[in-house]
Amino acid sequence: MTSTAAPSQSLEDIQRKLASGDLHTAGEMIDRLLLEFSRDPNLGYLSALRYRLGGDAARALQSLSDLTSSFPGMARAHQEVAINSLSLNLPEQALEAAERAVDLDGSLMTCWELLAPLYARFAPEKLDTAEQQIAFLKSLPQELRTVMSYLSQDLLNDAERLGKYFLRDNKTHTEGMRLLSEVLTRKNILDEAQFLLETLHELEPQNMAASIQLFHVMMRRQRFHSAYDLAVKLRAEQPLDNDQIAKAYAAACFAVGQTDEAGLLYQNLRQAHPTDHLIPISQGHIYNSSGDRAAAINAFKSSAAIKPDHGDAYWSLANTKSYKFDDNQIMQMKDLEQDAAIGSVDRIQICFALGKAIEDREQFDAAFEFYSRGNALKLPTTHFNATQLSKRIESQIEVCNKELFEKVGHTGVAARDPIFIVGLPRSGSTLLEQILASHSRVDGTMELHNILDLAKRLRGRDEAGQAVPRYPKILEELDTSLFEKFGEQFIEQTRVYRGDAPFFIDKMPNNFFHIGLIKLILPNAKIIDARRHPMSCCFSGFKQLWGEGQEFSYGLEEIGSYYKQYTQLMDHWDRVLPGFVLRVDHESVVDNLEGEVRRILDFCALPFEDACLDFHKTERTIRTPSAEQVRQPIYRSGLDQWRNFEHHLDPLKQALGSELLATYGVTASE
């Protein structure tokens, strides 16, 4: 089997030969390397380039045809197609290739300069856009054009390094700051991206591109009320027909629970833009969260009809959990998944949708193949670090011990308002939230980030090689008056999410890391650990494609290890803070609903209400994958679905370990 990447030094030598006009030597070097590195796209590009420089545009195009088929995302290859097509007097082919190139890499000045006269001839309505982009690129320093190019090639480390180097000497350069924030966003360093964009927004509040970028970062971080405030501000300052702002405001309205207004806004947007495939997706999520399943399905289908290769349309249909795909849809998805031209995100979404579609037909081996393929494609794009996870768990156990709580004593604020539901995704936490939110004295909110943000502030930036992370170590050093201040801040900052009820729910699952911190700042809070059978919970998570976060779920070993360490930490909290956390097993809720509801309400010091048993009748917006399921009475059918796939799940069993599995009557594979 041949390797895929030719040595970089050899490629640089070829480039120098081509630049000097020594095409013969360059050609010999290329042909020799192609014997060993036939799948290297950069070598293929140089091979096409030598033909063009040698005056053989037809042969160059022949070579580029194979290259663009194998590597459809290579912008420079499409640019070469455009250049060679013009040489052969094929202007329409050149136009198509050049547009494809700049869609992939907006920094290709040569391509934009090719497009301007082509637009003047074939599409004059696009000429202004090309001329504006040419002027914009010419106004940028070469370093930033290179950052743009790195971004288009997904060379994020190179882009970050060059962007930071440029800003070192040009600290408030507008486009430099915006581009670096885009790099950080793509690397999922969202807090730094938001800080940079907030600074830029203060410097240039009229910079629309930066403001919209800031809005999207806030939304990704689920800082919905901050994003809503920004959208309101932009809407007041900009023309009412600004589509970007209209879409941002509609998304923000939905995020903060103004569902009716969001629905009306998206209806207007859809009328104005009937060919925009993304608007029906947003409409479908609104319908789904409100319980209108039929309308949600129609909206998702409309998106697929507008853009048949839009993977999110198929995954959104699958993610309603009850939709059944027909034969034609499954065949269409299989064809799309095999299409080399489809984007990686779309392919991942289609794989997960196919897994669900085929599992519904009880073709379990075929379904597992698609689930595995989707996870294998997704995992390399995540930032999950198993070593860092172990370090976080160990540091909590080491620092947050009995001695700490005895030493610190009574701290925090006496407020009894918060009820935290923690655990893993797909553990039944949404069901518990719906049960509690059905009580007249409890407000349901969402997965709030306030505790995570406080932990991040306390953590700061750990120094390299530090044995114990700054947080939670700092909890031993803080003045106890600060714990009261942090508790007051939490109560005040979360008021915006609440109604008039005296209690409210924070369903952020990852708060299980920070139960020690919660005890110090909110000693009277209630914490419920939503627990589910490890095989059932982990495999359900493995089958789920998440919008954001939960990056540990895209591998059987990864999610199994995460579950095991989560239970180890929860066992620690039970030892050092006995009675502070109530464990609720999902299977017990399914088997004995009333008994478990009474137990939960007693723990929360709430009187029993029949509405908690009729939770499926409660009308509230639910924005999780379980939205449709918790609007139905309890059912058992999903508890043992993992057993249909058990012969594929040895890596999961090994990661969970025989001791943990034995407590559930499962034998770990040898």
Secondary structure, 3 states (H helix, E strand, C coil): CCCCCCCHHHHHHHHHHHHHCCHHHHHHHHHHHHCCCCCCHHHHHHHHHHHHHCCCHHHHHHHHHHHHHHCCCCHHHHHHHHHHHHHCCCHHHHHHHHHHHHHHCCCCHHHHHHHHHHHHHHCHHHHHHHHHHHHHHHHCCHHHHHHHHHHHCCCHHHHHHHHHHHHHHCCCCHHHHHHHHHHHHHCCCHHHHHHHHHHHHHHCCCCHHHHHHHHHHHHHCCCHHHHHHHHHHHHHHCCCCCHHHHHHHHHHHHHCCCHHHHHHHHHHHHHHCCCCCHHHHHHHHHHHHHCCHHHHHHHHHHHHHHCCCCHHHHHHHHCCCCCCCCHHHHHHHHHHHHCCCCCHHHHHHHHHHHHHHHHCCCCHHHHHHHHHHHHHHHHHHCCCCHHHHHHHHHHHHHHCCHHHHHHHCCCCCCCCCEEEEEECCCCCHHHHHHHHHCCCCEECCCCCCHHHHHHHHHHCCCCCCCCCCHHHHHHHCCCHHHHHHHHHHHHHHCHHHCCCCCEEEECCHHHHHHHHHHHHHCCCCEEEEEECCHHHHHHHHHCCCCCCCCHHHCCHHHHHHHHHHHHHHHHHHHHHCCCCEEEEEHHHHHHCHHHHHHHHHHHCCCCCCHHHCCHHHCCCCCCCCCCCHHHCCCCCCCCCHHHHHHHHCHHHHHHHCHHHHHCCCCCCCC
